[in-house]
């Protein structure tokens, strides 16, 4: 299915947000995620179903300033 992740188009097999993170090699407990503009808490990612054309934002904190 085709999704927009952090502004870029991706063809993925993932059906949930949790599996998408794994498929795209995003790891760590400090990730913040949003689906179509709505924040998705970490504990809900495995139940968060994805559909064609969804927009996902994945944010990770960075050091520096």
N, C-alpha and C positions, 0 to 999 in steps of 0.2 A: 504494500500500500504506500501511497505517496503522502508524506507529511512535511510540514515546514518546521524545522528545528533550528532555533536561534537565527531565524531569517534565511536559512538555506534549505532547499528542497532535498529530501532524502527518500529513497525507496527502501522500505524496511519490511520485515516479516512480523515484527512485534505487534501484539494485540493489546498489551497493557503498557502503562507508563513504566512500570518496574522492568519489564522485559526490554523496552526501548532503551532504558539507561544501560542495561547490560549489553545489548546489541551494539550500542555506540561507544562502549568502553568508558562510560561515566561511572566513577566509583567514589565512595566516601560518604560519611554521615553529614557533611556540611553542604550538600547540594540543596538548592532551592529550585522548585519546579512549578511551572504554571501551564495550564491547558486552556487554550483560547482565552487568555487573559485572567483566568481564575487560578489562584494558588492551590496547589495540591500538596497537602502535608505528606511527609514520608510514609506514615503508617497507612495511607490510603492509595499509594501508588500501585500496589498489586491488584487493587479492585478498580482502578481507573482505566476503563476501556477506551481505546483509540479508534477513530474512524477516519476514512479517507479525507485528506485536506486539513486535518487538525493542525493548529499552530501550537508548538510546544516551546517554552523557554526553559533553559537549564542554566542555572547560575551557580558559580562556585567562588568562594572568597579568595582573594589574592593578597599577597603581602606587597608592601610598598605604598607609595603615595604620590 
